[in-house]
């Protein structure tokens, strides 16, 4: 106990000396950004670099380029003007974006309000009263009046010495929260753009599936016509015709769910642009209108943690929690407040500031908690536990980001292989189905053979369409998992997604600029 008291006394003396010489002490830990991951890969096995091609439009080969930078408007790699226009409208009109922007403004205002504690507070007040005293007593005024008016004008200046850094740590915490909110806004922009891309690709996929299903239905109708003609010739039985009628009905039943999904997807796209579903959407998306980019970026893990808004927001939250530990520590030390006041009082408004009517006061107060039932110590332990929680949440966010990138890389690799195989299977099954129908028309095979070939072709066709859209979706997912390129917006004034308060990735952590990509936009640097 003696040593602890002596240590506290020494700390108080040193901080008091420091305040009047070099500045006040700042309690608690000084925040340092977590070290970047030491690994250079996302997968235990070799990372894919060249994705195989399928011999159809939309199945081109792709190359994953290490440390290739991400353009600010990354969705433009699909070369779809309707998609670009829709995303720009969504960024400007989506209410979730407006809510995130308002949250950022509120966080910035709270930080500015806390910064005001570093300056003295000046207050002024005016009072007027009508007074009457009993005539039993002497008149309080020189004129002998027992009824009089009294006017007072007060000016007070007060300043709390931030001797142990409680205010500065509070400012640091709120500025870190504003930074976290800034990156949450960036995450909202990235999520919105990714959702629009995913919905557009899904619409294109559904249109292709609907077209494929309609072609299958038309083929089955032709098969039914063949069977009915052969039934008239006695070549097949009525059971074969009935079976084909059932197969046609089953194929027709698969069409309305696809049309329903397409309509619901259109409603999603409309609402993402900030409109109600009764508005007609001009854009329509087809798989043929979306281009696979030939080169895909892959940032190093140390770059990725600097680029992803969710990781940067988690880091800023960790910074805030670290500063709050300093606040809790500083609150255990004395609080010193300096106050000065000037209060003239007069019986008339015209006699203010006359000699003898001015009251002044200057005071110093020192407030130190002596007994509080352990509340301040408990708050300090709670702040430390919150810091440990924020550190664990940061690590969890980083791990989730690594898994996100790894999953996307595997999806890119295996969906490219699957699409290549699906295209081969579709062409083979289509040839088999065409041959079987011709043989059935000539009476050279049975209906069972035709039906089996038809079902195989239908499944292969739908599978190819879905895998073709998967490659587009995986491409968008890779850009999203790497952070979306928000630091490379060429015109921060024209683009509503640019927030100057978000600190760009630290020097030396950004990848090399891609050919044709815009240079990195400068950002306002905030103090750590």
MARVO-82874 format. One record per atom (N, C-alpha, C, O): x, y, z; residue in one letter. Coordinates in steps of 0.1 Angstrom, whole numbers, plus 5000, padded with zeros to 4 digits. Last residue first. Layout:
XYZa
...
//
This chain:
497050924650x
496850794657x
496550824672x
496350724679x
495351164630x
496351124640x
496050994647x
494850964649x
494551114596x
494151144610x
495251094619x
495850994617x
494951264565x
495551174575x
495051214589x
495151324593x
492851254538x
493251334549x
493751234560x
493051144563x
494251114508x
493251114519x
493751194530x
494951204532x
494551104472x
495051134486x
493851144496x
492751164492x
493950814452x
493550954456x
494050984470x
494050894478x
496150654430x
495550654443x
495150804446x
495950894444x
495250664395x
496250674406x
495450684419x
494350734419x
493250424377x
493450564382x
494450564393x
494550464401x
494450184353x
493750224366x
494150364370x
495250414367x
495950124331x
494750194329x
493950224342x
492950294341x
497349854348x
497349934336x
496049994333x
495049924333x
497349904384x
497049824372x
497049914359x
496850034360x
499949984406x
498750024399x
498549944386x
499549924378x
500849744431x
501249824419x
499949864411x
499049784411x
499149784463x
499749704452x
500149804441x
499849924441x
500049934494x
499249934482x
499849854471x
501149874469x
501949964513x
501149844514x
500149834502x
499449734501x
503450194511x
504150074510x
503249944510x
503749834509x
501450384534x
502450384523x
503250254523x
503650204533x
498350244543x
499550304546x
500550294535x
500550194527x
495250324526x
496250224531x
497550284533x
497950374525x
493750634537x
494150534527x
495050434532x
495650464543x
491350714561x
492750704558x
493050594548x
492650484549x
488550894556x
489050764556x
490550764552x
490850814541x
487851154550x
488351124564x
488850984565x
489450954575x
486851174525x
488151214527x
488751184541x
489951184542x
485150934508x
485151004521x
486551044524x
487350954527x
483350854479x
484650894485x
484550974498x
483751074498x
480950814468x
481450714477x
482750754484x
483150684494x
480250994449x
479651014463x
480250914473x
480050924485x
482551154429x
482051024433x
481551034447x
482251064457x
483351414426x
482351364417x
481751234422x
480551204420x
485351434445x
484251524446x
483051474438x
481951494442x
487351244439x
486551234452x
485451324453x
484551304461x
488251084413x
487651214416x
486751204428x
485651164427x
489350824413x
490050944407x
489551074410x
490251174411x
489750604439x
488850684432x
489450804426x
490050874433x
491350424453x
491750454439x
490750534432x
490750534419x
490350324476x
491450424477x
491850474464x
492750554463x
488450124470x
487950264474x
489050364474x
488750484473x
488749864461x
489449974454x
489050114458x
489250204450x
487649624473x
486849704463x
487549824457x
486949894449x
488549434491x
488349564495x
487649664486x
487249764490x
488649164484x
489949234485x
489749384489x
490749454490x
486049084482x
486849024493x
488149094495x
488749084505x
485249214458x
484749254471x
485549204483x
485749274492x
486749084439x
486949224441x
486449274454x
487049354461x
485648824443x
487048844445x
487348994447x
488049034456x
482948864435x
483248834449x
484748854452x
485048884463x
483148904408x
482749014416x
483048994431x
483449084438x
483948644401x
484848754398x
484448874407x
485348944412x
481748494409x
482948474416x
483948584414x
484748624422x
479848584390x
479648614405x
480948604412x
481248684421x
480948484367x
480848624368x
480648664383x
481248764388x
480848214373x
482148274370x
482048424371x
483048484376x
478048164376x
478948154388x
480348224385x
480848284394x
477148174350x
476848294359x
477748284371x
478048394377x
478147924342x
478548044335x
478248174343x
479148264344x
476647764359x
478147774361x
478647894354x
479647954358x
474147794348x
474347834362x
475847844365x
476247944372x
474447694322x
474047834325x
474347884339x
474847994341x
475147424327x
476047514321x
475747664323x
476647744326x
472747334339x
473947334347x
475047424341x
475747494348x
470947354318x
470747434329x
472047444338x
472347554344x
472147154301x
471947294296x
471847384308x
472447494309x
472046924316x
473346974312x
473247124307x
474147194310x
469346884318x
470146904330x
471446964327x
471947054334x
468646844291x
468046954299x
468846984311x
469147104314x
470146614284x
470446744278x
469846854286x
470546964288x
468846424300x
470246444302x
470646584296x
471446664302x
466246424290x
466446464304x
467946494307x
468246594314x
466846324264x
466246464266x
466446514280x
466846624282x
467746074268x
468646174262x
468146314264x
468946404266x
465345964279x
466545964287x
467546064282x
468146144289x
463645984257x
463346054270x
464546064278x
464846174285x
464845824238x
464745964235x
464446044248x
465046144251x
464545574251x
465945624247x
465845774245x
466745844250x
461745554251x
462545554264x
463945614262x
464445684270x
460945524225x
460745654232x
461545664244x
461945774248x
463445344205x
462245354214x
462145494220x
463145564221x
464345364171x
464645354185x
463345364193x
462245394187x
463545394145x
464745314147x
465145294161x
466045224165x
461645564134x
461245434140x
462345344143x
462145224143x
462345804126x
462445704116x
462045564121x
461945474114x
462045944150x
461145984138x
461245884127x
460245864120x
464045824164x
462645804168x
461645834157x
460745764154x
466245924152x
465945784151x
464545754155x
463945654149x
465846194159x
465846154144x
465546004143x
464745964134x
466146174186x
464846224181x
464746184166x
463746144161x
468846094188x
467746004193x
466446044188x
465645964184x
470246314178x
470246184171x
469146094176x
468546024167x
469546504198x
469246524184x
469146394176x
468246374168x
470746384221x
469346404220x
468846424206x
467746374202x
473446384214x
472746254216x
471246274215x
470546184210x
473946654211x
474046574199x
473346444201x
472646394192x
473446724238x
472646784227x
472746704215x
471746674208x
475446594251x
474046554254x
473146614243x
472146544240x
477746724241x
477546584238x
476146544240x
475546464232x
477246984250x
477346964235x
477146814232x
476446774222x
477246944278x
476047004271x
476046964256x
475046924250x
479846854282x
478746764285x
477446814278x
476646734273x
481347084276x
481546954268x
480346864270x
479846804261x
480247254295x
480147284281x
480347164272x
479547134263x
481147124318x
479647144316x
479447174301x
478447124295x
483947154318x
483347014316x
481847024313x
481346944305x
484047434320x
484647364309x
484047224307x
483747194295x
482747464345x
482147514333x
482747454321x
482047424311x
484647334362x
483247284360x
482647334348x
481947254341x
486847504360x
486947364355x
485547304353x
485347234343x
485647734371x
486147744357x
486247604352x
485947574340x
485047644396x
483947674388x
484347684373x
483647654364x
487647614407x
486847494404x
485547524395x
485147434388x
488647884408x
489347774402x
488447654397x
488447614386x
486648034421x
487148064408x
487747954401x
487547924389x
486647894445x
485447894437x
485747934423x
485247874413x
489147944455x
488747804452x
487547804443x
487447714433x
488948224459x
489948164450x
489648024445x
489747984434x
486848224478x
486648284464x
487648234454x
487348204443x
488148114500x
486948044494x
486648094480x
486348024471x
490148304504x
490448164501x
489348094494x
489448024484x
488648534511x
489448534499x
489848394495x
489748354483x
487348434534x
486548484523x
487348484510x
486948444500x
489448374551x
488648264546x
487848304534x
487648234525x
490448634555x
491248534549x
490448414543x
490648374532x
488148744568x
488548794555x
489448694548x
489348674536x
488148594592x
487048584583x
487348634569x
486948574559x
490548684603x
490348544599x
489248524589x
489348444580x
489848954607x
490948914598x
490848774594x
490948744582x
487748914626x
487448984613x
488548954603x
488248924591x
489148804647x
488048724641x
487748784627x
487548714617x
490849014654x
491448884649x
490348804642x
490648744631x
488849194663x
489749224652x
490349104646x
490349084633x
487849054685x
486949084673x
487749124661x
487449084650x
490149064701x
489648934696x
488748954684x
488748874675x
490249344706x
491349274699x
490949134694x
491349104683x
487749384719x
487949444706x
489149384698x
489149364686x
488349234742x
487249194734x
487449254720x
487249184710x
490349384753x
490649254749x
489549194740x
489849124731x
488949624758x
490049624748x
490349484744x
490649464732x
487149534777x
486649574764x
487749584753x
487449554742x
488949484797x
488249374792x
487649404778x
487649324769x
489649754802x
490649654798x
490049534791x
490549484781x
487249854811x
487849904799x
488949814794x
489049794781x
486949694835x
485949684824x
486549734811x
486349674800x
489049794850x
489049654846x
488149634834x
488349554825x
488050064853x
489350034846x
489449894841x
489849864830x
485750014867x
485650064854x
486950054846x
486950024834x
486849914891x
486049824883x
485949874869x
485949804859x
488050154899x
488950034896x
488149934888x
488749874879x
485850304904x
486750344894x
487750234890x
488050214878x
484450164924x
483850184911x
484850214900x
484850164890x
485150104951x
485850034940x
485350054926x
485649974917x
483750274967x
483350134967x
484050054956x
483549944952x
484950514967x
483850494958x
483450354957x
482750314948x
486950744984x
486250614986x
485050614976x
484250704976x
488150954969x
488850884980x
488250744982x
488950644982x
488751144941x
487951044947x
488750964957x
489850914954x
489551474941x
490051344941x
489151244948x
488751274959x
489751794928x
488851694932x
489451554930x
489851514919x
490552124933x
491151984931x
490151884937x
489851884948x
490152444920x
489552324928x
490252204924x
490552174912x
490652784923x
491152654919x
490552544927x
490552554939x
489353104913x
489452984922x
490152874915x
490152864903x
488353434916x
489253344909x
489553224919x
489753244931x
486053694910x
486353574917x
487353494909x
487253484897x
484554014915x
485353924907x
485753804916x
485753814929x
482154274909x
482554154918x
483454064909x
483054034898x
481854614906x
482354494900x
482654394911x
483454424920x
481254864916x
480154774913x
480554644907x
479754554904x
483555024918x
482854974931x
481754884928x
481154824938x
483055204889x
483955164900x
483155134913x
482155204916x
480755064866x
481255174873x
482155134885x
481855014890x
479554854852x
481054874851x
481555004858x
482655044855x
476455004848x
477254894847x
478754934846x
479055034839x
474555214847x
475655224856x
476555104857x
477455094866x
472355174832x
473355274827x
474555284836x
475455364833x
470655004844x
471354954832x
472455044828x
473455004822x
470755014880x
470355064867x
471255014856x
472454994858x
471954894901x
470554924902x
469954984889x
468754994888x
474254634894x
473854774894x
472354784895x
471554694892x
477154434893x
475754444897x
475354594898x
476254674903x
479454234875x
478954364879x
477554354883x
476754284876x
481453974878x
480053994879x
479754134884x
479754164896x
483753744866x
483553894867x
482053914867x
481353884857x
485853464874x
484553524871x
484553674874x
485253724882x
487553164869x
487653304871x
486253364866x
485753324856x
488952854877x
487752924874x
488053074877x
488653104887x
490352534870x
490652674872x
489352754868x
488852734858x
490452214883x
489752304875x
490052444880x
490052474892x
491751884883x
492052024887x
491252124877x
491452114865x
491351574896x
490851664885x
491051804890x
490451844901x
493551294904x
492851424907x
492451504894x
493051494884x
492850964889x
493751074894x
492951204897x
491851214892x
491150804877x
491550764891x
492450874897x
492750864909x
490950884851x
489850914860x
490150884875x
489450924884x
493050764838x
493150904842x
492050944852x
492351034860x
491950504834x
493150524843x
493250664848x
493450694859x
489850554816x
489550494829x
490750514839x
490450524851x
491350664795x
490350744802x
490050694815x
490050764825x
492850444787x
493550554792x
492550654800x
492950714810x
490750284778x
491550234789x
492250354796x
492350364808x
490050434756x
489150434767x
489850374780x
489450404791x
492050364737x
492050504743x
491150504756x
491450584765x
491350104731x
492550134738x
492650264744x
493150284755x
488850144718x
488850074731x
490150094738x
490150104751x
489850274695x
488950344704x
488950274718x
488950344728x
491350074683x
492050194687x
491150274698x
491650324708x
489249894678x
490349854687x
491049974692x
491349984704x
487950044658x
487250014671x
488249974682x
488050004693x
489950044639x
489650174645x
488850154658x
489050224667x
489949774632x
491149824638x
490849964645x
491349984656x
487349754622x
487649674634x
488949734641x
489049734653x
487749914599x
486749954609x
487049884622x
486949944633x
489649754585x
490049884590x
489049944600x
489450004610x
487949534580x
489149514589x
489649654594x
489949664606x
486049644564x
485649584577x
486849564586x
486649584598x
487449744541x
486849834551x
486449774564x
486549834574x
490649624531x
489249584534x
488649684545x
489149694555x
493249714530x
492349754520x
490849724524x
489949804520x
494949604549x
494849754548x
493749804539x
493349914540x
494649344544x
494149394557x
494149544557x
493449604566x
495849324518x
494449304520x
493949354533x
492849414533x
498549354523x
497849454516x
496349444518x
495649544520x
499149124536x
499549244542x
498849364536x
498549464542x
498448934515x
497648944528x
497949074536x
497049134541x
498449094483x
499149014494x
498349034507x
497549124508x
495749074460x
496549144469x
497249054479x
496748944482x
495049004428x
495248934441x
496249004450x
497449004447x
492949074400x
493949114410x
493949014422x
492948954425x
492748924368x
492148944382x
493148974392x
494248914392x
492248964334x
493248974345x
492449004358x
491649094359x
489948964318x
491048864315x
492048854327x
492548744330x
486648974329x
487949044328x
489048934326x
488948834333x
483848874311x
484748834321x
486048914319x
486648904308x
481049084304x
482349034300x
483148994312x
483249064322x
477649074296x
478649084307x
479949024303x
479948904299x
475849014277x
476249154278x
477249174289x
477749294291x
475248744279x
476148784268x
476548934269x
477548974262x
473548734300x
474848684302x
475748734291x
476948764293x
471649044304x
471848914297x
473248864299x
474148954301x
469449264319x
470749204319x
470749064313x
469848974316x
467949574315x
467749434315x
469149364312x
469949424304x
466849894327x
467849794324x
467449654324x
466649614332x
464450024336x
464850024322x
465849914318x
465749854307x
461849924357x
463349934355x
463749924341x
463249824334x
459150104368x
459650014358x
461150034356x
461550144354x
457950104402x
458750174391x
459250074381x
459749964385x
457049944422x
456049984411x
456650064400x
456050094390x
458949914441x
458849814430x
457849844419x
457849784409x
460650234447x
459650124451x
459450034439x
459650074427x
464150294449x
462850314444x
461950204448x
462350104453x
466950264454x
466150354462x
464750384457x
464250494461x
468250064441x
468350194436x
467550304443x
467450414439x
467249844455x
468649884457x
468950024452x
469850084457x
464749824444x
464849874457x
466249914461x
466550004468x
465349714418x
464649844419x
464849904433x
465150024435x
466549474425x
467349574418x
466649714419x
467349814421x
464249344436x
465449374444x
466349484438x
466749574445x
462649324414x
462149404425x
463349444434x
463449554439x
464149144399x
463949274394x
463449374405x
463949484406x
463848924416x
465148984414x
465049124408x
465849204412x
461148874412x
461648914425x
463048974424x
463349064432x
461248794385x
460448914389x
460848964403x
461049084405x
462848564387x
463248684378x
462548804383x
463148914384x
461248394402x
462548444407x
463048564400x
463648654405x
459148364384x
458948424397x
460248484403x
460248594408x
460448224364x
459848354361x
459548434374x
459748554375x
461047994378x
462148074373x
461648214370x
462348314372x
458447894384x
459347934395x
460548024390x
460948114397x
457347854357x
456947964365x
457847994377x
457948114380x
458947624346x
459147764341x
458547864351x
459247964353x
458447374356x
459647434360x
459747584356x
460647654361x
456147294343x
455947334357x
457247404362x
457247474372x
457047214318x
456347344319x
456147384333x
456147514336x
458146974326x
459047074321x
458347214322x
458947314325x
455746834332x
456746854343x
457746964338x
458147054347x
454546824308x
453846904319x
454846934330x
454847034336x
456246654294x
456046794289x
455446884301x
455846994303x
455946424308x
457246484308x
457146634304x
457846714309x
453246364302x
453646394316x
454946464317x
455146554325x
453546324275x
452646434280x
452946474294x
453046584298x
455146094276x
455646214271x
454846334275x
455346444277x
453245914287x
454445944294x
455146074289x
455646154297x
451345914266x
450945964280x
452246004288x
452246094295x
452845784246x
452345924244x
451945984258x
452346104260x
453245534258x
454345624255x
453945764253x
454645854257x
450645444259x
451345464272x
452545554269x
452945644278x
449845404234x
449245524240x
450045554253x
450045664258x
452745294216x
451445274223x
451045404229x
451745504230x
453945314182x
454045324197x
452745314203x
451645314196x
453045254157x
454445214160x
454645224175x
455545164180x
450645314146x
450645184154x
452045154158x
452345034162x
450245544135x
450745444126x
450845304133x
451145204127x
449545694156x
448545684146x
448945574136x
448045504130x
451845694170x
450745624176x
449645594165x
449045494165x
453345864154x
453745714154x
452645634160x
452445514157x
452146104160x
452046054146x
452345904146x
451745824139x
452746114187x
451346104183x
451246054169x
450345984166x
455546134186x
454946014192x
453446004188x
452945894186x
455846384174x
456346264167x
455646144173x
455246054165x
454646544194x
454046544180x
454546414173x
453746354166x
456546504214x
455146464216x
454446454202x
453646364200x
458746634203x
458746494206x
457346434207x
457046324203x
457746894203x
458046824190x
458146674192x
457646594184x
457646934230x
456346934222x
456546864209x
455746794204x
460246924237x
459346814241x
458046814234x
457446714232x
461147154225x
461647024220x
460746914224x
460546814217x
459847344240x
459547334226x
460047204220x
459347144212x
461047284265x
459647264264x
459247254249x
458447174245x
463647374258x
463347234262x
461947194261x
461547094256x
463247644254x
463647554243x
463447404246x
463147334237x
462447714280x
461447724269x
461947644257x
461047594250x
464847664294x
463647584297x
462647594286x
461947494282x
466447854282x
466847714280x
465547624283x
465347534276x
465148094291x
465248064276x
465547914274x
465047854265x
465548054318x
464148064312x
464248034297x
463347954292x
468248074319x
467647944323x
466147944318x
465647834314x
468648334311x
469248224303x
468548094306x
468248014298x
467348464331x
466848484318x
467448374309x
466648324300x
468948384353x
467548344352x
467048364338x
466248274333x
471348524346x
471348374347x
469848324346x
469648224339x
470548784348x
471048734335x
471048584335x
470648524325x
469948794375x
468948814365x
469348764352x
468548694345x
472448744386x
471448644388x
470248664378x
469648574374x
473748974378x
474248844372x
473148744374x
472948654366x
472349154393x
472349174378x
472749034372x
472148994362x
472949074419x
471549074414x
471449074399x
470549014393x
475649124419x
475148984421x
473748974416x
473348874410x
475749404415x
476349314406x
475749174407x
475449114397x
474349484439x
473849514425x
474349424415x
473649374406x
476149384458x
474749334457x
474049364444x
473349284438x
478349544453x
478449394451x
477049334450x
476849244442x
477349794460x
477849774447x
477849624444x
477449574433x
476849744488x
475749784479x
476149754464x
475349694457x
479349684498x
478349584499x
477249614489x
476649524482x
480649934493x
481149804487x
480049704487x
479949634477x
479150104509x
479250124495x
479649994488x
479149964477x
479549984534x
478249994529x
478250014514x
477449954507x
482350024537x
481849884536x
480349884530x
480049794523x
482250304539x
482950244528x
482450094526x
482250054514x
480950314564x
480350364552x
480950314539x
480250274530x
482950194579x
481650124578x
480850184566x
480150104560x
484850384577x
485050264570x
483850174569x
483650094560x
483550584593x
483950614579x
484150484571x
483650474560x
483450454617x
482150474610x
482450514596x
481650484587x
486150454624x
485450324622x
484150344614x
483850264605x
486450734626x
487150664616x
486550524613x
486450484602x
484850774649x
484550834636x
485250774624x
484650754614x
486350624667x
485050574663x
484550644651x
483850584643x
488650784667x
488750654662x
487450594659x
487250524649x
487551014679x
488051024666x
488250884659x
488050864647x
486950904704x
485850944695x
486250964681x
485550934672x
489550844714x
488550734713x
487450774703x
487050694694x
490651104714x
491250994706x
490250884704x
490250824693x
489051224733x
489051274719x
489651164710x
489051144699x
489751074755x
488451064751x
488251114736x
487551064728x
492451144757x
492151004754x
490650994749x
490350914741x
492051404764x
492751374751x
492551224747x
492351194736x
490751384789x
490151444777x
490751414764x
490051384754x
492851254804x
491451194802x
490751254790x
490151184782x
495451344809x
495051304795x
493751234794x
493451174783x
496151444833x
496451304831x
495951254818x
495951134815x
495451714831x
496751684836x
497151534833x
498251514830x
493751914818x
493851774813x
495151714817x
495951674809x
492152134838x
493452094833x
493451944830x
493051864838x
489352304828x
489852184836x
491152134830x
491252104818x
488352624832x
489152534824x
489652424833x
490152444844x
486152904828x
486652784835x
487352694826x
487152684814x
484853224832x
485753144824x
486253024833x
486753044844x
481953424832x
482753314839x
483653244829x
483153204819x
480253704839x
481053644829x
481953544837x
482553584847x
477053864844x
478153774848x
478853714837x
478353674827x
475254114856x
475754064843x
477053984847x
477954044853x
472254224871x
473554164872x
473954114858x
473154064851x
470154464886x
470654404874x
472054344876x
472854414882x
467354534905x
468754494905x
469054414893x
468454324889x
465154784917x
465454684907x
466954664908x
467754744911x
463254844947x
464354874938x
464454754928x
464054644930x
461854974975x
461554904963x
462554944953x
462755054950x
462755154994x
462555014998x
462254924986x
462254794988x
465255394990x
464055334984x
464055184990x
465055114991x
467555534997x
466555515007x
465255445002x
464255435010x
469655564980x
468555664979x
467455644989x
466655734990x
471155344986x
471655474990x
470555584989x
470655674997x
469255064997x
469855144987x
470255284993x
469755325003x
468054925017x
469254875012x
469954955002x
471054934998x
466755085046x
466655075031x
468055025026x
469055075031x
466354885076x
466955005069x
466854975054x
466954865049x
463254735084x
464654735083x
465154865076x
464254945070x
460554795082x
461054785095x
462654785095x
463254835105x
459854775056x
460254915061x
460754905075x
461255005080x
461154505037x
460254555048x
460754695053x
461954715053x
461854535002x
462154495016x
461254555026x
460654665023x
461554414969x
460954494979x
461354444993x
461254324996x
462754404935x
462854364949x
462154464958x
462054584956x
463054254904x
462354364912x
462254324926x
461654214929x
465854174884x
464854134894x
464254264900x
464954364901x
467854014860x
467154134864x
466054094874x
465353994871x
470953894846x
469753874855x
469154004858x
469854104860x
472853714823x
472253844827x
471053814835x
470253724832x
476053554816x
474653554820x
474153694824x
474953774829x
478353354798x
477853484802x
476453474806x
475653394801x
481253154798x
479853164799x
479453304804x
480153374811x
483752974783x
483453104787x
481853114787x
481253084777x
486152724788x
484652754786x
484352884792x
484552914803x
489252654772x
488452714783x
486952734778x
486652754767x
489852344754x
489852494755x
488952534766x
488052464771x
489452084753x
490852124754x
490952274756x
492052324758x
486852034747x
487252024761x
488752064763x
489152094775x
486552024720x
486352154726x
486752154741x
486952254747x
486751754713x
487951834712x
487751974718x
488752034722x
484051684716x
484951644726x
486251724725x
486951754735x
483051784692x
482551834705x
483451804716x
483751884725x
484351634673x
484651774674x
484151834687x
484851924693x
483151384679x
484651404681x
484951544682x
485851584690x
480551444672x
480851404686x
482351424688x
482751464699x
480851484644x
480451594653x
480751564667x
481151654675x
481551224636x
482551334634x
482151454643x
483051514649x
479251094642x
480451054648x
481451164647x
482251184657x
477451224624x
477251224639x
478451194646x
478851254656x
478551154600x
478451294604x
478251304619x
478851394625x
478150874601x
479450924600x
479451074604x
480351114612x
475350864601x
476050814612x
477550864613x
478050894623x
474850964575x
474351044587x
475150994600x
475451074608x
475950754560x
476450894559x
476050974571x
476951044577x
474150554567x
475550534571x
476250674570x
477150704578x
471850654556x
471850624570x
473350614575x
473650674585x
472450654529x
472150784535x
472250764551x
472750854557x
472750384525x
473950464523x
473650604530x
474550654537x
470150304528x
471150254537x
472450334537x
473050354547x
468850424506x
468650484520x
469650424530x
469950494540x
470450504476x
470050404485x
469950454499x
470850524504x
471350704458x
469950704463x
469550604473x
468550614479x
474050674450x
473450814453x
472150814460x
471850904467x
474350414445x
475250474455x
474750614459x
474950654470x
472450374425x
472250314438x
473150384449x
472650404460x
473550504404x
472250554409x
472050494423x
471550564432x
475850354400x
475950494403x
474650544409x
474750624419x
474650104393x
475350114405x
475550264409x
475450294421x
473450174369x
472550134380x
473350144393x
472750184403x
475650234352x
474650334355x
473750304368x
473450384376x
476849984351x
477550104357x
476550204361x
476650264372x
474949834338x
475349794352x
476049914358x
475749944370x
474849964313x
473649954322x
473949924336x
473449984345x
477549904304x
477050044307x
475850044316x
475750124325x
479749674312x
478349684310x
477849824314x
477849854326x
482349564317x
482049644305x
480549644301x
480149614290x
483349464340x
482349374333x
481949444320x
481149384312x
484849654352x
485649544345x
484649454337x
485149384328x
483349824366x
483449854352x
484249744345x
484249754332x
483549764393x
482449694385x
482549724370x
481949654362x
485449924404x
485849794400x
484849724391x
485149634383x
486350214405x
485050164401x
485250024395x
485250004383x
489050194412x
488050254422x
486650204418x
485950164427x
490849884406x
490350014402x
489250064411x
488549984418x
493449744424x
492049734421x
491549874417x
491749964424x
496649614413x
495849704421x
494349694415x
494149644404x
498249304417x
497649394407x
496649484415x
495849424422x
499449114433x
499649254436x
499249344425x
499649464425x
499248854409x
499648894423x
499949044423x
500749094415x
496648784389x
497848854389x
498148904403x
497348974409x
495148524373x
495148594386x
496548644388x
497548574388x
493448514343x
494748504349x
494648584362x
494248704362x
491048314324x
491348434333x
492748404339x
493148294342x
489348234294x
490448204304x
490648334312x
490548444307x
485748264290x
487148284286x
488148254298x
487748244309x
483048224290x
483848124296x
485348134293x
486048034293x
481748414276x
481548414290x
482348304297x
482248294309x
481248204248x
481348344253x
480948344268x
479948284272x
482947894251x
481747964249x
482048114253x
482948134261x
484847684259x
484747744245x
483347794243x
482747754233x
486447784289x
485447694282x
485047764269x
485047884268x
489747784303x
488647844295x
487647734291x
488047624289x
491147794336x
490847724323x
489747794316x
488847844323x
493148034351x
491847964351x
491547914337x
491647994328x
496148054367x
495548054354x
494247974354x
494247854358x
496548044394x
497048154387x
496448164373x
496148274369x
495747924427x
495547924413x
496048054406x
495848164412x
498247844451x
497147934447x
496947924432x
497947924425x
499047534464x
499447634455x
498147714451x
497047654448x
497747494498x
498347444485x
498647564476x
498447684480x
496847674517x
497947584521x
498647534508x
499847514507x
496248014508x
495847874507x
497147794511x
498247834508x
497148274508x
495848254514x
495448104515x
494648064523x
500448404514x
499448324506x
498148304515x
498148324527x
502248504531x
502148574517x
501148504509x
500948534497x
502148574566x
502048484555x
501948564542x
501448684542x
502048764586x
503348724581x
503348644569x
504348634561x
499749034587x
500048884587x
501348854581x
501748924571x
500849334604x
500249264593x
500549114594x
501549074600x
500249424638x
501249384628x
500449314617x
499549234619x
497949674647x
498349534647x
499349504636x
499149564625x
499050004656x
498349914647x
498849774647x
500049754648x
499050114689x
499850074677x
499149974669x
498549884674x
498250354713x
497850254703x
498850234692x
499450334688x
499550354745x
499550424732x
499250324721x
499950214720x
497550284775x
498450244764x
498350334752x
497350384748x
497350544801x
496950434793x
497850394782x
498850464780x
497650904802x
497550764808x
497150664798x
496550694788x
499751154795x
498551074789x
498650934794x
499550864791x
500651464810x
500851324808x
499551264802x
498451314803x
500851784794x
500351694804x
500651554800x
500951514788x
503951964786x
502551924783x
502151814793x
502951754800x
506452044793x
506251994780x
504851954776x
504551924765x
505552224817x
506852224809x
506552174795x
506452254785x
503252174830x
503752314829x
505052334821x
505452444819x
503151904828x
502051984823x
502552124821x
502152194811x
505351804842x
505251784827x
504251874821x
504351924810x
504651854868x
505851924863x
505751914847x
506052014841x
502451684870x
502251824872x
503451904866x
503252004860x
503651434864x
502751484855x
502451634857x
502251704847x
505351414887x
505951414874x
504951474863x
505351554855x
503451414908x
504451514907x
505051524893x
505251644888x
501951184901x
501251304902x
502251424900x
502051524893x
503950984904x
503351004891x
502651144890x
502751214880x
504451014931x
505551044921x
504951074908x
505351164901x
502050924941x
502451064944x
503551104934x
503551214929x
501950664932x
500950754927x
501350904929x
501150984921x
504150564946x
504250564931x
503150664926x
503450734916x
503250584972x
504450664968x
504550674953x
504850774947x
501150404971x
500850554974x
502050634969x
501850744964x
502550174966x
501550214956x
501250364958x
501150434949x
504050154989x
504650174976x
503750224966x
504050304958x
502050125008x
502950245009x
503550264996x
503650384991x
500849885000x
500050005000x
500950135000x
500650224993x
//
